[in-house]
Amino acid sequence: MTKNSIPYDEVKARALARPGVKEAYDALEPAYQLAYLRIATGLTQAELAKKAGVRQPNIARLESGKHQPTLDMLRRVAEALGYRLEVRFLPAETGEALR
């Protein structure tokens, strides 16, 4: 690291402290997870789309975070990746799931 460098964690913390940035960052988490899992399983968007029974542009929109998919579509994509979809209601204050 050079004298004028700022560690990534510090840059990220500063950015997330700005109003609205944390909410936008968190909103992209599902899209990031989908893209990460697809790449980790070695599938292209087209291959995942075929396995899930959807079109490739649908996968691209999901990964961009600009599309609100149905639960059925998410379930099909999760199964095509070898995962299961889990939806939970969490209290706003604590973030802990109901059991």
Protein Blocks (a to p, Z undefined) as FASTA:
>chain_A
ZZkbccfklmmmmmmmpghklmmmmmmmmmmmmmmmmmmnopafklmmmmnopafklmmm
mmnopaccdfklmmmmmmmnopacddddddfklopacZZ
